[in-house]
Amino acid sequence: MQVLPIYQVDAFTNRLFGGNPAAVVVLDAFPDTALLHAIAAENNLAETAFLVPHDGQYRLRWFTPLVEVPLCGHATLASAAVVMERLEPGRTEVVFDTASGPLPVRRSATGYVLDFPARKPELVVAPPGLAAALGCHPHELLDVLDDGFVYTAVLADARVVRELAPDFGAIGRLARPGLAVTARGDGDYDCVSRYFAPAKGVPEDPVTGSAHCALAPYWGARLGKTTLRAFQASRRGGELACRLVDGRVELEGGCVLYLEGRITV
């Protein structure tokens, strides 16, 4: 048996109980993957991040309650907050070694800035029954995009995105394990979105940084902007500042520490 530090952080928010909660577990080395799956399933959050110190930086892996994923924004943001606020207070930047390559994160005046790879979504034919699965009228589904990882449904307006009542069973049977929905923003936001991934054990993800690796380039091109304000319209809600820089996407957001303790495994 071993005792491991664990933290729970609300990411992409500046208020407790907002944004997307992620668990962060600190390890000396990665154990058998089955144990990582078991810990993530026990935590039962959208993501559990596992951190291992390495050569002055950190190796990082992400798990939903069901699967390991190749990229996760909010759990990376949470991991950066744990490193800079608890493990190495005063540190201003860190690079995570991940399945998606090196991911730098730096402290900002209002939180942390992720440096993520951009994804270029391509226009595709809508999968049969997609509008019904989303719970919207067919004429409200304007386009469907595919970035190789998730589908993105472009809807008529922000109201439709906010009011969706999706069929998670139908979404879970799509050819991609995740489905983002988006529309041009309302209020102070350039775009709004929601994200569903029942095939990964996450019916609706509260705030999805990785989805904005495709959403930011898409809306940047549509709106003629390189800086955007994005809102993910889940029940908890979350805000992201997105910047397009040299073929990559910077995602900025705040973090609030909710819990720190120990687990025995």
C-alpha positions in Angstrom: 0.0 0.0 0.0 1.1 3.6 -0.6 -0.2 7.0 0.4 -0.4 9.6 -2.4 -1.1 13.3 -2.4 -4.3 14.2 -4.2 -5.8 17.6 -5.0 -9.1 18.6 -6.5 -9.2 21.9 -8.5 -12.0 23.8 -10.2 -10.5 24.8 -13.6 -11.4 27.6 -16.0 -13.2 29.6 -13.4 -12.4 32.1 -10.6 -15.2 30.9 -8.3 -15.5 27.7 -6.2 -18.0 25.2 -7.7 -17.7 26.7 -11.1 -15.7 25.6 -14.1 -14.6 21.9 -14.4 -13.3 19.9 -11.4 -10.2 17.8 -11.9 -8.3 15.5 -9.5 -4.5 15.7 -9.6 -2.6 12.8 -8.1 1.2 13.2 -7.5 3.4 10.1 -8.0 7.1 9.2 -7.9 6.6 7.0 -11.0 3.7 5.7 -13.0 2.4 2.4 -11.7 0.6 -0.2 -13.7 -2.0 1.5 -15.9 -4.8 -0.6 -14.4 -4.2 1.2 -11.1 -4.5 4.6 -12.8 -7.8 3.5 -14.3 -9.0 2.3 -10.9 -8.1 5.6 -9.2 -9.8 7.7 -11.9 -13.0 5.5 -11.7 -13.0 5.9 -7.9 -12.7 9.7 -8.2 -15.5 9.7 -10.8 -14.6 13.1 -12.1 -14.4 14.1 -15.8 -10.6 13.8 -15.5 -8.0 12.7 -13.1 -4.5 13.9 -13.9 -1.4 11.9 -12.8 1.9 13.9 -12.3 5.4 12.5 -12.1 8.4 14.8 -11.6 11.0 14.4 -14.3 14.2 16.4 -15.0 12.9 19.6 -13.5 9.5 19.3 -15.3 6.6 16.8 -15.0 5.2 13.8 -17.0 1.4 14.0 -17.2 -1.3 11.5 -18.1 -5.1 12.0 -18.1 -7.9 9.5 -17.4 -11.7 9.8 -17.5 -13.7 7.3 -15.4 -13.5 4.9 -18.4 -10.5 5.7 -20.6 -7.1 7.4 -20.9 -7.2 10.4 -23.2 -4.5 11.9 -25.4 -5.2 15.6 -24.5 -7.1 17.4 -21.7 -7.2 21.1 -21.1 -8.8 21.6 -17.7 -6.8 18.8 -16.0 -3.6 20.4 -17.4 -4.7 23.7 -16.0 -5.4 22.1 -12.7 -2.0 20.3 -12.7 -0.2 23.6 -13.4 -2.0 25.2 -10.4 -1.0 22.3 -8.2 2.7 22.6 -9.3 2.9 26.4 -8.9 0.7 26.8 -5.8 1.5 23.7 -3.8 4.5 21.6 -5.0 6.8 24.5 -6.0 5.2 27.8 -4.7 6.4 30.8 -6.7 7.2 28.9 -9.8 5.9 30.8 -12.9 6.0 28.2 -15.6 6.1 24.4 -16.2 6.3 22.1 -19.2 4.4 18.8 -19.1 5.6 15.8 -21.1 2.4 14.2 -22.5 1.0 12.0 -25.2 0.4 15.2 -27.2 4.0 16.3 -26.8 5.4 19.0 -24.6 2.7 21.3 -23.2 4.0 24.6 -21.6 1.9 26.4 -19.1 2.8 29.8 -17.6 1.3 31.9 -14.8 -0.7 35.0 -15.9 -2.2 37.9 -14.0 -5.6 36.2 -13.8 -4.6 32.5 -13.8 -2.6 30.3 -16.2 -2.0 30.1 -19.9 -1.9 26.7 -21.7 0.1 26.4 -25.0 -1.8 23.7 -27.0 -1.6 22.3 -30.5 -4.2 23.7 -32.9 -6.6 21.3 -34.6 -8.0 22.2 -38.0 -11.6 20.9 -38.4 -12.9 19.8 -41.8 -16.5 20.1 -43.1 -18.1 16.7 -43.3 -21.6 15.3 -43.9 -23.7 15.2 -40.8 -24.0 11.7 -39.3 -27.5 10.3 -39.6 -29.8 11.4 -36.8 -27.4 13.9 -35.3 -30.0 16.7 -35.0 -32.4 14.3 -33.2 -29.5 13.1 -30.9 -28.9 16.7 -30.0 -32.5 17.5 -29.5 -32.6 20.4 -32.0 -34.5 20.9 -35.2 -32.7 19.9 -38.4 -32.7 23.5 -39.7 -30.8 24.6 -36.5 -27.9 22.3 -37.4 -25.9 24.4 -39.9 -22.6 22.5 -40.3 -20.7 19.5 -38.9 -16.9 19.5 -38.6 -14.5 16.7 -37.9 -11.0 17.3 -36.5 -10.0 13.6 -36.4 -10.8 13.4 -32.6 -14.3 14.8 -32.2 -17.3 16.0 -34.2 -18.3 19.7 -33.9 -21.9 20.6 -34.6 -22.3 24.3 -35.6 -25.8 25.5 -34.5 -27.9 28.4 -35.5 -27.4 30.5 -32.4 -26.3 30.6 -28.8 -29.8 30.0 -27.5 -30.1 26.7 -29.2 -26.7 25.6 -27.7 -27.8 26.6 -24.2 -31.2 24.8 -24.4 -30.1 21.5 -25.9 -31.4 18.4 -24.1 -29.4 15.7 -25.9 -29.9 11.9 -26.1 -26.6 10.7 -24.6 -27.2 7.1 -25.7 -27.4 8.2 -29.4 -24.4 10.5 -29.0 -22.4 7.7 -27.5 -22.9 5.6 -30.7 -21.3 8.2 -33.0 -18.1 7.4 -34.8 -16.2 9.9 -32.7 -16.0 9.6 -28.9 -16.8 13.3 -28.3 -19.2 15.8 -29.7 -18.8 19.6 -29.4 -21.7 21.9 -30.2 -21.1 25.6 -30.8 -22.6 28.8 -32.1 -21.6 32.4 -32.5 -21.5 34.0 -29.0 -23.9 36.2 -27.2 -23.2 39.0 -24.8 -19.5 39.5 -24.3 -18.5 36.2 -25.9 -17.3 35.5 -29.4 -18.5 31.9 -29.2 -20.4 29.5 -27.0 -20.2 25.7 -26.8 -21.1 22.5 -25.0 -19.3 19.2 -25.1 -20.6 15.6 -24.7 -18.6 12.5 -24.4 -20.7 9.7 -23.0 -18.5 7.1 -24.7 -15.7 8.2 -22.4 -17.9 8.1 -19.3 -18.5 11.9 -19.3 -22.1 12.6 -20.5 -21.5 16.4 -20.4 -18.1 17.9 -19.7 -18.4 21.2 -17.8 -15.5 23.0 -19.6 -13.4 21.4 -22.3 -10.0 23.0 -23.1 -9.1 20.4 -25.8 -12.3 21.2 -27.8 -11.1 24.8 -28.1 -8.0 23.6 -30.0 -10.5 23.3 -32.9 -13.1 25.8 -31.8 -10.7 28.7 -31.6 -9.2 28.3 -35.1 -12.7 27.8 -36.5 -14.2 30.9 -35.0 -11.0 32.9 -35.4 -11.3 32.3 -39.2 -15.1 33.0 -39.2 -14.8 36.2 -37.2 -11.4 37.4 -38.5 -9.9 37.4 -35.0 -6.8 36.0 -33.3 -8.1 36.6 -29.8 -11.5 35.3 -28.6 -13.6 35.1 -25.5 -15.3 31.7 -25.2 -18.0 30.5 -22.9 -18.9 26.8 -22.3 -22.6 26.8 -21.4 -22.7 23.8 -19.1 -24.6 24.0 -15.8 -21.3 24.9 -14.0 -20.2 27.2 -16.8 -16.6 28.2 -17.7 -14.7 31.0 -19.4 -11.7 30.7 -21.7 -9.6 33.4 -23.3 -8.3 31.9 -26.6 -5.4 33.2 -28.7 -4.1 31.9 -32.0 -0.3 32.1 -32.0 2.0 30.5 -34.7 -0.2 27.5 -35.4 -1.0 26.8 -31.8 -3.8 27.8 -29.4 -3.2 29.6 -26.1 -6.0 28.9 -23.6 -6.1 31.1 -20.5 -8.2 30.5 -17.4 -8.3 30.6 -13.6 -8.3 27.8 -11.0 -9.7 27.4 -7.5 -8.4 24.8 -5.2 -11.2 22.8 -3.5 -9.6 19.9 -1.8 -6.1 18.5 -0.8 -5.5 15.3 1.0 -4.2 11.7 0.7 -5.3 8.5 -0.9 -4.3 5.0 0.1 -3.9 2.5 -2.8 
